[in-house]
Each structure stands twice: as structure tokens, then as C-alpha cells.
């Protein structure tokens, strides 16, 4: 085994990504990530096991039975011969991919429901990883690089953050596929911070992807010096669901409950056969999801769509409706990323929006810059719905809707744009104070929104028109005179050069 080094957060991020990227070969990044991140998790739990084994070996040097019993009660059970280190000793085996498969399935079986179904890729696949020689080269390089890092030395925060960094980098490479598992960090941070989660809260993401948004929401509570909160999520894509599970384990959030399935047609987060209720519901659901509607949705037993049934070709308000119904009555909050069409489209969506406004739970609308997402170049918005504004809630007297036009708050990038800390702080400060700032934000009373037929298009309420600067004719004439003089000089020089070359008169 290679010498193990200690790493800072930045060093670990860079080292892990370089290891993954240099070994990729021709494998598509959107697929390759599932192999790399599972292998990284495998190394992490093997490191945990190895540390525990070495510690118990000293403590129970003369009592092998007690040591074996203690190992069976560790955080993750690693059967004999199935650790990363056991496989590393067989690195030159021709059937390395097959051996990894066997070891991972043994670990999966030995840990019961905690790791059930977590292995969804085949490390022996010709179709995905290439023929034997190519596949073995990739796996050997990856395992060799990972073997140099003791992931337990970093601590849960550092390794968890490194895992999120890897997901972010894979998201940058995956293009439109990134939307299945990744929300840009600057957007997720803004959403988590603006939601203001508090100690004791139950927090849910019904379209959790790889669970980065959930973890950031929890992080906001830990900044307050508390670890008293509970995380819940559901994800439809099996591979992404397993990324979320591993993400939670790597962050030390073993008690988080992540379920797999279609939230709209088969919600899994239930209590006593009813939908669970949460203090905060956050999400970046798929934009305008087509064919979201299952055959039994019109007779939904949970009555999530009592305000109206969203169109079958656009699932945005289906997610919004689900989130509102799973937020606690008179106190729960919803923070969701939506395409701008949610703010102004008519028909069934217009009726749902009108109902939400008349219920007085639409609190804040924030228009974000275009180009923040890999999946789309269109601008999106954050919608904050606050059920504490309902009759009987502590904020029932608040009647205005606060609009923020933040489309210019970004840093340009080659592939995508991003929001820096200064942009996030500007938006947060405006939402905290709820004071009008010309061309940026404004509190709007319900009467004005009703006059606009309950249209929430931000530019209806925040004037973004920029007056053209007055034209200084005298200054322009002086500038033209200077330009004309320069052109005259250039013409004289050109004639001289042409004469030397024997061209012209």
C-alpha cells in the first residue's frame, strides 16, 4: 500500500478529482461518476473499518472473540476479504472488475437495509468500461490513486465536502444530464440561506438529487451551533438516489431518511398513511416535467391538487402543490426553484397561482440571472411560500409579496455564470429588510397583484428600464474632428508606402 498523506480540503478536492479525471479514458462523464463515487465510498468505509480493526487489535490483543464481536457492531460491516485493501492486494488480477463486484455485494448484504441496493453499477462491464485490458488499466489507476488517501484522516466535513466537490465537477462535465443530480452550488446556497432553517426543524427535499441542497440547509442550522434537525428526501432516479445516500453517510448524517420513487405519483415520506409534514420543504425539481401525471393522479388520496390539476405537459405546479401540502399548516415554509413561466402562465396554472395568492402564502419572488444551470440557459426564479402567513399563523398580518429582480447579480463564466458571495449577500439583505430599492426590489400589495390578474412576472412590479444617457453633441463633434485628423495622417502614410511599391500615382 502506498504511503498515506494528510490533506487539507483544497488538496483533497484536487487530489480526488485528478485521480478520477486522469483514469477516465473514453467513458462518458455522466456514467463514469457513478463508478468513481461508489469506489470512493468503498474506500471511505474500508478506511473506517481498518482504523477500528487496528484500534481493537491493540485493545483486545488476547481476546479474538471479543474483537470479532465488536467489529460486527461497527458503523459499516466489512466482511473478511472484502475491504478495499484486500482488493488492492489483488490489483494485478485479470478479473479485477469481477472481484470488486463480489466484494461490494458482500458488503451490501452484510449491512442490511442501510446499504441495501447501493450497488447499481457493474465494474466488469465491457459495454461501459471497455474490454478487459482497458477496464483493468482504468480501475488499477483509480484504486492506486485512492489508496494514497486515508479518508478518515480528513473528517466527515472534509470528505463530505470533497464528495460534493466531485459531484459539482461531474455536473460541469455532464451537460444537460447534470440536472438529474446537481444544483449549482451558488443557487443552492442562496436557497438554503434565504429559507433560514432553525434548530429542531424537519427539512425535506422531494426531488433531492444527490442531496446537496438538503445538506446545505442542515449546515445553516449547524452554523447556529446546533445539530438538532432531521433531513428527509426522495429521488426517482435509482443511481442518483444512491449518490444521495452515500453523500449523507460521508457527511456523517446516517440518520437522514432518503427514499426512492416518484414523489408526485408515489410519495414515500409518510406517517400513519398520511404525508409527513415538515417545517421546511426545499427543492430544485425538474423544470416543466412532461408526462408527470400518473393514471391515478386525478383521484390523489392525499388531496394535493385541490387548487387545480396542473397540465400533464408541465409538472412545475405539481411539485409546488406537493411541497405546500407537505409543509406544516400555519408554520411551514417552502423554498423552490422554478422556471419563470410559473410566475405568469395562465389556464390551470394561473388558477393555482391565484389560489396560493388569495391564501396569502406567497411571500417572496426572486428572479435569478440566466445561464446559472448546465441544463438550461433560461433565467429561473426562487419562490418562497410561507404557511405562517395563513390565518392563525404568526405572520398572518403580512400581506405583501416581495419581488427581487436579481438578473444582473452574477459573475460571467465561459460555460455558465455564477453568483458570488457579494451577489448572494445583496439578495439576502434585501429580503431581510423588505424595503424598496429602485430597479432591484419592491414590496407589492395584494390589490396591485389582483389588478394584474395574479400575474407574478417580476418586471411588472420592479421597473428595470434604464434611461439613456444624454448625448453630448459638442463632445462628439470634437471626437469626430480628432478621428478625421488621424485618418488624414494615415492616408498620407499609405500613399507614401504605395509609391515605394510602385502602386498608384
Long-range contacts (C-beta under 8 A, 24 or more apart in sequence): 1-85, 1-88, 1-147, 2-144, 2-147, 2-148, 3-148, 4-148, 4-149, 4-150, 4-153, 5-148, 5-149, 5-150, 6-150, 6-153, 6-154, 7-149, 7-153, 7-154, 7-158, 8-158, 9-154, 9-158, 9-161, 9-162, 12-149, 12-154, 12-158, 12-159, 12-162, 13-161, 13-162, 13-165, 13-166, 15-145, 15-148, 15-149, 16-40, 16-146, 16-149, 16-162, 16-165, 16-166, 17-165, 17-166, 17-169, 18-145, 19-141, 19-142, 19-145, 19-146, 20-142, 20-166, 21-169, 22-141, 22-145, 23-138, 23-139, 23-141, 23-142, 23-145, 24-138, 25-130, 25-134, 25-137, 25-138, 26-130, 27-128, 27-129, 27-130, 27-138, 29-170, 29-173, 29-174, 30-170, 30-173, 30-174, 30-175, 30-177, 30-178, 31-128, 32-170, 33-166, 33-167, 33-170, 33-174, 33-243, 34-120, 34-121, 34-239, 34-242, 34-243, 35-121, 35-123, 35-129, 36-142, 36-166, 36-170, 37-163, 37-166, 37-167, 37-170, 37-243, 37-246, 38-104, 38-118, 38-119, 38-121, 38-242, 38-246, 39-100, 39-142, 39-143, 39-146, 40-146, 40-151, 40-163, 40-166, 41-246, 41-249, 41-250, 42-84, 42-100, 42-103, 42-104, 42-107, 43-84, 43-146, 43-147, 43-149, 43-151, 44-151, 44-152, 44-159, 44-249, 44-250, 45-75, 45-76, 45-78, 45-107, 45-249, 46-78, 46-83, 46-84, 46-85, 47-84, 47-150, 47-151, 47-152, 48-74, 48-75, 48-76, 48-152, 49-74, 49-76, 49-78, 49-83, 50-83, 50-85, 51-152, 75-254, 76-107, 76-111, 76-114, 76-115, 77-107, 77-110, 77-111, 78-107, 78-110, 79-106, 79-107, 79-110, 82-106, 82-107, 82-110, 84-143, 84-146, 84-147, 87-143, 88-143, 88-147, 91-140, 91-143, 91-144, 92-140, 94-132, 94-136, 95-124, 96-123, 96-135, 96-136, 96-139, 96-140, 97-122, 97-123, 97-124, 97-125, 97-129, 97-135, 97-136, 97-139, 98-123, 98-124, 100-124, 100-139, 114-254, 117-238, 117-242, 117-260, 118-242, 118-245, 118-246, 120-238, 120-239, 120-242, 121-239, 156-250, 156-251, 156-252, 157-251, 157-252, 159-250, 160-215, 160-247, 160-250, 160-251, 160-252, 163-246, 163-247, 163-250, 163-251, 164-212, 164-215, 164-247, 167-210, 167-212, 167-243, 167-247, 171-374, 172-374, 172-415, 172-416, 174-374, 175-374, 175-375, 176-374, 176-375, 178-373, 178-374, 178-375, 179-286, 179-287, 179-373, 179-374, 179-375, 179-376, 180-209, 180-237, 180-240, 181-209, 181-210, 181-237, 181-239, 181-240, 181-243, 182-209, 182-210, 182-212, 182-374, 183-209, 183-212, 183-213, 183-284, 183-337, 184-372, 184-373, 184-374, 184-416, 184-418, 185-212, 186-372, 186-418, 186-419, 186-420, 186-423, 186-424, 187-284, 187-337, 187-368, 187-372, 187-373, 187-419, 188-212, 188-213, 188-216, 188-284, 189-216, 189-424, 190-382, 190-419, 190-424, 190-427, 190-428, 191-216, 191-282, 191-284, 191-335, 191-337, 191-382, 192-216, 192-217, 192-219, 192-220, 192-282, 193-220, 193-424, 193-428, 194-335, 194-364, 194-366, 194-382, 194-384, 194-427, 194-428, 194-431, 195-220, 195-280, 195-282, 195-333, 195-335, 195-384, 196-220, 197-221, 197-229, 197-279, 197-280, 198-224, 198-279, 199-224, 199-226, 199-228, 199-229, 200-228, 200-229, 200-279, 201-229, 201-230, 201-278, 201-279, 201-280, 202-229, 202-230, 202-232, 202-276, 202-277, 202-278, 202-279, 202-280, 203-229, 203-230, 203-231, 203-232, 203-278, 203-279, 203-280, 203-281, 203-282, 204-231, 204-232, 204-233, 204-269, 204-276, 204-278, 204-280, 204-281, 204-282, 204-326, 205-232, 205-233, 205-234, 205-281, 205-282, 205-283, 206-233, 206-234, 206-263, 206-267, 206-269, 206-281, 206-283, 206-285, 206-319, 206-322, 206-323, 206-326, 207-234, 207-235, 207-236, 207-263, 207-283, 207-284, 207-285, 207-286, 207-319, 208-233, 208-234, 208-235, 208-244, 208-258, 208-283, 209-235, 209-240, 209-243, 209-244, 209-284, 210-240, 210-243, 210-244, 210-247, 211-243, 211-244, 211-247, 211-248, 211-256, 211-258, 212-247, 213-282, 213-283, 213-284, 214-244, 214-256, 214-282, 215-247, 215-248, 215-251, 215-253, 217-280, 217-282, 218-253, 230-255, 230-256, 230-257, 231-256, 231-257, 232-256, 232-257, 232-258, 232-259, 232-269, 232-276, 232-278, 233-257, 233-258, 233-259, 234-258, 234-259, 234-260, 234-261, 234-263, 234-267, 234-268, 234-269, 235-259, 235-260, 236-260, 236-261, 236-262, 236-263, 262-294, 263-319, 263-322, 264-292, 264-293, 264-294, 264-297, 264-315, 264-318, 264-319, 264-322, 265-292, 265-293, 265-294, 265-296, 265-297, 266-294, 267-302, 267-322, 269-326, 274-302, 275-302, 275-304, 275-325, 275-326, 276-326, 277-326, 277-327, 277-328, 277-329, 277-332, 278-326, 278-327, 278-328, 278-332, 279-327, 279-328, 279-331, 279-332, 279-333, 280-327, 280-332, 280-333, 280-334, 280-335, 281-323, 281-324, 281-326, 281-327, 281-332, 281-333, 281-334, 281-335, 281-336, 282-334, 282-335, 282-336, 283-319, 283-323, 283-335, 283-336, 283-337, 284-336, 284-337, 285-315, 285-316, 285-319, 285-336, 285-337, 286-315, 287-316, 287-338, 287-339, 287-375, 287-376, 287-380, 288-313, 288-314, 288-315, 288-316, 288-339, 288-341, 289-314, 289-315, 289-316, 289-318, 289-319, 290-314, 290-315, 292-318, 293-318, 307-351, 307-352, 307-355, 307-356, 308-348, 308-351, 308-352, 308-355, 309-348, 310-348, 310-349, 310-352, 311-347, 311-348, 311-349, 314-341, 314-345, 314-349, 316-341, 316-342, 316-349, 317-342, 317-348, 317-349, 317-352, 317-353, 320-352, 320-356, 320-383, 320-385, 321-352, 323-385, 324-356, 324-361, 324-385, 324-387, 327-385, 327-387, 328-387, 329-387, 329-390, 330-387, 330-388, 330-390, 330-392, 330-393, 331-387, 331-388, 331-393, 331-394, 332-387, 332-388, 333-384, 333-385, 333-386, 333-387, 333-388, 334-383, 334-384, 334-385, 334-386, 334-387, 335-382, 335-383, 335-384, 336-382, 336-383, 336-385, 337-380, 337-381, 337-382, 337-383, 338-380, 338-381, 338-382, 338-383, 339-376, 339-378, 339-380, 339-381, 340-367, 340-378, 340-379, 340-380, 340-381, 340-457, 342-381, 342-383, 343-381, 343-383, 343-455, 343-456, 343-457, 343-458, 344-455, 344-456, 344-457, 350-453, 350-454, 353-454, 353-456, 354-454, 356-385, 357-401, 357-446, 357-449, 357-450, 357-454, 357-456, 359-390, 360-389, 360-390, 360-391, 360-396, 360-398, 360-399, 360-446, 361-385, 361-386, 361-387, 361-389, 361-390, 362-401, 362-456, 363-389, 363-398, 363-401, 363-402, 364-401, 364-402, 364-403, 364-404, 364-431, 365-401, 365-402, 365-403, 365-404, 365-456, 365-458, 366-403, 366-404, 366-406, 366-427, 366-431, 367-403, 367-404, 367-405, 367-406, 367-407, 367-458, 368-406, 368-407, 368-409, 368-419, 369-406, 369-407, 369-408, 369-409, 369-410, 369-417, 369-419, 370-407, 370-417, 371-410, 371-413, 371-416, 371-417, 372-410, 372-416, 372-417, 372-418, 372-419, 373-416, 374-415, 374-416, 379-407, 381-458, 399-445, 399-446, 400-434, 400-443, 400-444, 400-445, 400-446, 401-443, 401-444, 401-446, 401-449, 401-456, 402-431, 402-434, 402-441, 402-442, 402-443, 402-444, 403-441, 403-442, 403-443, 403-444, 403-456, 403-458, 403-461, 403-462, 404-430, 404-431, 404-440, 404-441, 404-458, 404-462, 405-439, 405-440, 405-441, 405-458, 405-459, 405-462, 405-464, 406-440, 407-464, 438-463, 439-463, 439-464, 439-466
